[in-house]
């Protein structure tokens, strides 16, 4: 039965993209052929024909997809992507990625419906009004909030501007158990955060909207709060651009952030990884 398989843009940064051309083609062909349960029916010869690769290339690709992958971002099944079944192959984690796609599609649909039906009584805001989070505690006054009407003003005059997505995300970030330098955000940083939010929401393959980001921040908070947490501490902009999807509920596994469950295979050098991320500016 014809169907669809979500193909996320993050595939190009996954370990599968480091494989040879034939393996990548066979993998994408299997994703395209899979039914709603992640089952690919067929023979090796038939799959080779559909992928337009040789029989030998197809056999090598299937072996690579069946073997453990120590560099995979998915730790389930030791990074294996498929396993043989009677009459074909089963793709691991297929249902998880379909749920992930549906979650994003449902949220995007709600967002579009909301954009189509704006509140006619809502005051339009032409310039962003962001608090200054350069210091802990109360936000520093800005020109806009300095000019707020006095208590004697009428209700209509004292109506405040609606908070934006960036405001809510910045406020949630300030609640995290992070060092002050990880939470300080100047004017340029706020603009960078706003741009990151826009990029995530506009991703045609894997959109991430405000509700998902706030959910991810809450999960990040749980990970940071573990007594034996091995979670890296990031600045907001880098976290949004590189890590937010790891903390959305359909991907998040709190046990992966416990020191007792970290590096069980001995294949990850924690110090080397920390220094790599620090040099990259992600910490």
C-alpha positions as CSV (number, residue, x, y, z in Angstrom):
1,X,0.0,0.0,0.0
2,X,1.3,3.4,-0.9
3,X,2.1,5.7,2.0
4,X,4.5,8.3,3.1
5,X,7.6,8.4,5.3
6,X,8.8,11.6,7.0
7,X,12.3,12.6,5.9
8,X,13.8,15.1,8.3
9,X,16.5,17.5,7.3
10,X,18.6,16.3,10.2
11,X,19.4,13.2,8.2
12,X,22.3,15.1,6.6
13,X,24.0,15.5,10.0
14,X,23.4,11.9,11.0
15,X,25.9,9.1,10.9
16,X,24.1,7.5,8.0
17,X,25.2,10.4,5.8
18,X,28.9,9.3,6.4
19,X,28.2,6.0,4.7
20,X,28.9,5.4,1.0
21,X,26.5,6.4,-1.7
22,X,24.9,3.0,-2.2
23,X,24.2,2.6,1.5
24,X,22.5,6.1,1.7
25,X,20.4,5.3,-1.4
26,X,19.3,1.9,-0.1
27,X,18.4,3.4,3.2
28,X,16.2,6.2,1.7
29,X,14.7,3.6,-0.7
30,X,13.7,1.5,2.3
31,X,12.2,4.5,4.0
32,X,10.2,5.2,0.8
33,X,9.0,1.6,0.5
34,X,8.1,1.1,4.2
35,X,4.4,0.7,5.2
36,X,2.9,2.5,8.2
37,X,4.4,0.0,10.6
38,X,7.9,0.4,9.2
39,X,7.9,-3.0,7.4
40,X,9.7,-3.2,4.0
41,X,8.6,-6.2,2.0
42,X,10.8,-7.7,-0.7
43,X,14.0,-9.6,-1.5
44,X,17.6,-8.4,-1.6
45,X,17.5,-8.6,-5.4
46,X,14.2,-6.7,-5.6
47,X,15.5,-4.0,-3.3
48,X,18.7,-3.7,-5.3
49,X,16.6,-3.1,-8.4
50,X,14.4,-0.5,-6.7
51,X,17.4,1.4,-5.4
52,X,19.2,1.1,-8.7
53,X,22.3,-0.4,-7.1
54,X,24.1,-3.6,-7.8
55,X,23.3,-6.8,-5.8
56,X,26.7,-6.6,-4.0
57,X,26.2,-3.0,-3.1
58,X,22.8,-3.7,-1.7
59,X,24.1,-6.6,0.4
60,X,26.8,-4.4,1.8
61,X,24.3,-1.7,2.6
62,X,21.9,-4.0,4.3
63,X,24.8,-5.3,6.5
64,X,25.8,-1.8,7.4
65,X,22.2,-0.9,8.3
66,X,21.9,-4.1,10.4
67,X,25.2,-3.7,12.3
68,X,25.5,-1.6,15.5
69,X,26.4,2.1,14.9
70,X,28.4,3.6,17.8
71,X,28.0,7.1,16.2
72,X,24.2,7.0,15.9
73,X,22.3,9.7,17.8
74,X,19.7,7.0,18.6
75,X,20.9,4.8,21.4
76,X,18.1,2.2,21.1
77,X,19.2,-1.1,19.5
78,X,22.8,0.0,19.7
79,X,22.2,2.3,16.7
80,X,21.0,-0.5,14.4
81,X,18.5,0.8,11.8
82,X,16.9,-2.4,10.5
83,X,16.6,-6.1,11.3
84,X,15.5,-8.9,8.9
85,X,12.0,-10.4,9.3
86,X,10.2,-13.1,7.3
87,X,9.6,-11.6,3.8
88,X,11.7,-8.4,4.3
89,X,12.9,-6.1,7.0
90,X,11.6,-4.1,9.9
91,X,12.8,-0.5,10.4
92,X,13.6,0.3,14.0
93,X,12.1,3.5,15.6
94,X,9.8,4.0,12.6
95,X,6.7,4.6,14.7
96,X,8.7,7.1,16.8
97,X,9.6,9.2,13.8
98,X,6.0,9.1,12.5
99,X,4.8,10.4,15.8
100,X,7.5,13.1,15.7
101,X,6.3,14.2,12.3
102,X,2.6,14.2,13.3
103,X,3.4,16.2,16.5
104,X,5.1,18.9,14.4
105,X,2.3,18.8,11.7
106,X,-0.5,19.2,14.3
107,X,1.3,22.1,16.0
108,X,2.0,23.8,12.7
109,X,-1.7,23.4,11.7
110,X,-2.8,25.0,14.9
111,X,-0.3,27.8,14.4
112,X,-1.6,28.4,10.8
113,X,-5.2,28.5,12.0
114,X,-4.3,30.9,14.7
115,X,-2.5,33.2,12.2
116,X,-5.6,33.1,9.9
117,X,-7.9,34.2,12.7
118,X,-6.2,37.1,14.6
119,X,-8.0,38.7,17.4
120,X,-9.5,41.9,16.0
121,X,-9.3,43.6,19.4
122,X,-5.6,42.7,19.8
123,X,-3.3,45.7,19.5
124,X,-0.7,45.3,16.8
125,X,2.9,45.5,17.9
126,X,5.2,46.8,15.3
127,X,8.4,46.7,17.4
128,X,9.6,44.0,19.7
129,X,9.5,44.9,23.4
130,X,12.1,42.5,25.0
131,X,13.3,42.8,28.6
132,X,17.0,43.1,29.0
133,X,18.2,39.8,30.6
134,X,21.8,41.0,31.0
135,X,21.5,40.7,34.8
136,X,19.8,38.3,37.2
137,X,16.5,39.3,38.8
138,X,14.2,41.9,37.4
139,X,14.6,42.9,33.7
140,X,16.1,46.3,33.2
141,X,13.7,49.0,32.1
142,X,13.5,49.8,28.4
143,X,12.1,52.8,26.6
144,X,8.8,51.1,26.1
145,X,8.2,49.9,29.7
146,X,9.5,53.2,31.1
147,X,6.7,54.9,29.1
148,X,3.9,52.6,30.5
149,X,0.8,54.5,31.6
150,X,0.4,55.4,35.3
151,X,-2.1,53.6,37.6
152,X,-4.5,56.5,37.1
153,X,-4.7,55.9,33.4
154,X,-7.9,54.4,32.0
155,X,-8.0,50.6,31.4
156,X,-7.9,51.1,27.6
157,X,-4.8,53.3,27.9
158,X,-3.0,50.9,30.3
159,X,-3.5,47.9,28.1
160,X,-0.1,46.2,27.8
161,X,1.4,44.8,24.7
162,X,1.0,41.1,24.2
163,X,4.1,39.1,25.0
164,X,5.8,37.5,22.0
165,X,7.1,33.9,21.7
166,X,10.6,35.2,22.3
167,X,9.5,36.8,25.5
168,X,8.1,33.6,26.8
169,X,11.0,31.5,25.8
170,X,13.5,33.9,27.3
171,X,11.5,34.0,30.6
172,X,11.5,30.1,30.7
173,X,15.2,30.1,30.0
174,X,15.8,32.3,33.0
175,X,14.3,29.7,35.3
176,X,16.8,27.0,34.4
177,X,19.5,26.0,36.9
178,X,22.3,27.4,34.8
179,X,25.3,29.6,35.7
180,X,24.6,33.3,35.2
181,X,26.9,33.6,32.2
182,X,24.7,31.0,30.4
183,X,21.6,33.0,31.0
184,X,22.9,36.5,30.3
185,X,21.5,37.8,26.9
186,X,22.2,41.2,25.5
187,X,20.4,43.0,22.7
188,X,22.3,41.3,19.9
189,X,21.7,38.0,21.7
190,X,18.0,38.6,21.8
191,X,17.9,39.3,18.1
192,X,19.9,36.1,17.5
193,X,17.4,34.1,19.6
194,X,14.4,35.7,17.7
195,X,16.0,34.7,14.4
196,X,16.6,31.1,15.7
197,X,13.0,30.8,16.7
198,X,11.9,32.0,13.2
199,X,14.3,29.5,11.5
200,X,13.0,26.6,13.6
201,X,9.3,27.5,13.0
202,X,10.0,27.8,9.3
203,X,11.7,24.5,8.8
204,X,9.6,22.8,6.1
205,X,10.8,19.3,7.0
206,X,10.9,19.4,10.8
207,X,9.2,22.6,12.2
208,X,9.7,23.4,15.9
209,X,7.3,25.9,17.3
210,X,6.9,27.8,20.6
211,X,5.0,25.1,22.5
212,X,7.6,22.5,21.5
213,X,10.5,24.8,22.5
214,X,8.9,25.5,25.9
215,X,8.3,21.8,26.4
216,X,12.0,21.1,25.5
217,X,13.2,23.8,28.0
218,X,11.2,22.1,30.7
219,X,12.7,18.7,29.8
220,X,16.2,20.4,29.7
221,X,15.5,21.7,33.2
222,X,14.7,18.1,34.4
223,X,18.0,16.9,32.9
224,X,20.0,19.7,34.5
225,X,18.4,19.1,37.9
226,X,19.4,15.4,38.1
227,X,21.8,14.8,41.1
228,X,24.1,12.9,38.8
229,X,23.4,15.0,35.6
230,X,25.8,14.7,32.7
231,X,24.0,17.3,30.7
232,X,26.0,20.0,29.0
233,X,25.2,23.6,29.9
234,X,24.5,25.8,26.9
235,X,23.7,29.3,26.0
236,X,20.2,29.8,24.6
237,X,21.0,30.6,21.0
238,X,23.3,27.6,20.5
239,X,20.9,25.3,22.4
240,X,18.1,26.4,20.0
241,X,20.1,25.9,16.9
242,X,21.8,22.6,17.7
243,X,20.1,20.8,20.6
244,X,16.4,21.8,21.1
245,X,15.1,18.8,19.1
246,X,16.8,16.4,21.5
247,X,14.6,17.6,24.3
248,X,11.2,17.6,22.7
249,X,9.2,14.9,24.4
250,X,9.2,12.4,21.5
251,X,13.0,12.3,21.6
252,X,13.7,13.0,25.2
253,X,14.9,10.2,27.5
254,X,15.9,11.4,31.0
255,X,17.9,8.3,31.7
256,X,20.4,9.3,28.9
257,X,21.4,12.3,31.1
258,X,22.3,10.3,34.2
259,X,26.0,9.9,34.9
260,X,25.3,6.2,35.9
261,X,23.9,5.5,32.4
262,X,26.5,7.6,30.5
263,X,29.2,6.0,28.4
264,X,28.2,2.4,29.2
265,X,29.9,1.2,26.0
266,X,33.2,3.0,26.7
267,X,33.2,4.3,23.2
268,X,32.6,8.0,24.2
269,X,35.4,10.1,25.5
270,X,33.6,12.5,27.7
271,X,36.5,14.9,28.1
272,X,37.2,15.0,24.3
273,X,33.5,15.6,23.6
274,X,33.4,18.4,26.1
275,X,36.5,20.1,24.6
276,X,35.1,19.7,21.1
277,X,31.8,21.3,22.0
278,X,33.5,24.1,23.9
279,X,35.8,24.9,20.9
280,X,32.8,24.9,18.7
281,X,31.1,27.5,20.9
282,X,28.2,25.3,21.8
283,X,28.8,25.6,25.6
